[in-house]
Amino acid sequence: MDILVCVALAGGILALLTTLGGAQEVGSRSAGYDLARSECSACHAIEPDAPVSPNPDAPPFSEVAANPQMTEMALAVWFRSPHETMPNFVIAPDESSDLIAYILGLRTP
């Protein structure tokens, strides 16, 4: 692997860890809901009581939240990884934090 690629990758991971590492509150749930409603709801069911997504290949957010492996870090990595079934969606770090706060806020105790 090229040294510049390694340095860039390490820098990106460090920035991500710094962003998520020290925060008690990930982001704004209400801002995350607004983002989900405007950008995600065409494919994903974003409401807590919506069991089926408009796109059958897109999991409902409540299902994503119920998965115990979907931590703040896992969701942050998920948002930055390409997926064949998802459009190339670029999300700013603060928007990512807001969306993570909304999704994780859907977890039931």
C-alpha positions in Angstrom: 0.0 0.0 0.0 1.3 3.4 -0.9 2.6 5.4 2.1 0.4 8.4 1.2 -2.7 6.2 1.2 -1.7 4.8 4.6 -1.2 8.3 6.1 -4.5 9.5 4.7 -6.3 6.5 6.0 -4.7 6.8 9.4 -5.6 10.5 9.5 -9.2 9.8 8.6 -9.5 7.1 11.3 -7.9 9.4 13.9 -10.3 12.2 12.9 -13.3 9.9 13.2 -12.2 8.6 16.6 -11.6 12.1 17.9 -15.0 13.2 16.7 -16.8 10.3 18.4 -14.5 9.5 21.2 -15.1 12.2 23.7 -18.7 13.0 23.2 -21.4 12.0 25.6 -24.1 13.0 23.2 -23.4 11.9 19.6 -25.4 14.7 17.9 -28.8 16.2 17.7 -31.6 13.7 17.4 -34.0 16.3 16.0 -31.5 17.4 13.4 -30.9 13.7 12.6 -34.6 13.1 12.2 -34.9 16.1 9.8 -31.9 14.8 7.8 -33.4 11.3 7.7 -36.8 12.7 6.6 -35.3 14.7 3.8 -32.5 12.4 2.6 -33.3 8.8 3.7 -37.1 8.3 3.9 -37.5 7.7 0.1 -35.8 4.3 0.7 -35.8 3.7 4.5 -38.6 3.6 7.0 -37.4 6.2 9.5 -40.2 6.3 12.0 -40.0 4.1 15.1 -43.2 2.3 14.4 -42.7 1.8 10.6 -41.8 -1.9 10.1 -41.4 -1.8 6.3 -39.3 0.5 4.2 -40.4 2.0 0.9 -37.5 0.1 -0.7 -37.5 -3.5 0.4 -33.7 -3.7 0.2 -33.3 -0.8 2.6 -33.7 -1.8 6.3 -36.0 0.3 8.5 -34.1 2.5 10.9 -35.7 0.8 13.8 -34.2 -2.5 12.6 -30.8 -0.9 12.3 -31.1 0.5 15.8 -32.2 -2.9 17.3 -28.9 -4.5 16.0 -26.6 -4.4 19.1 -23.6 -4.4 16.7 -24.6 -1.0 15.4 -22.6 1.2 17.7 -21.7 4.9 17.1 -18.5 3.7 15.5 -20.1 1.0 13.4 -22.7 3.5 12.0 -20.0 6.1 11.3 -18.0 3.6 9.4 -21.2 2.4 7.6 -22.0 5.9 6.4 -18.5 6.3 5.0 -18.4 2.9 3.2 -19.8 2.3 -0.3 -22.8 0.0 -0.7 -24.0 -1.5 -3.9 -27.7 -1.0 -3.0 -27.3 2.6 -1.7 -26.7 5.7 -3.7 -23.4 7.5 -3.3 -24.5 9.6 -0.4 -22.0 12.1 1.0 -22.7 13.1 4.6 -20.8 15.8 6.6 -19.4 14.7 9.9 -21.8 16.8 11.9 -24.7 15.4 9.9 -23.4 11.9 10.5 -23.4 12.5 14.2 -26.9 13.8 14.1 -28.1 10.8 12.0 -26.4 8.4 14.4 -28.0 10.1 17.4 -31.4 9.7 15.7 -30.9 6.1 14.8 -29.5 5.1 18.2 -32.3 7.0 19.8 -34.8 4.6 18.3 -33.5 1.7 20.5 -35.9 0.4 23.0 -34.7 -0.2 26.5 
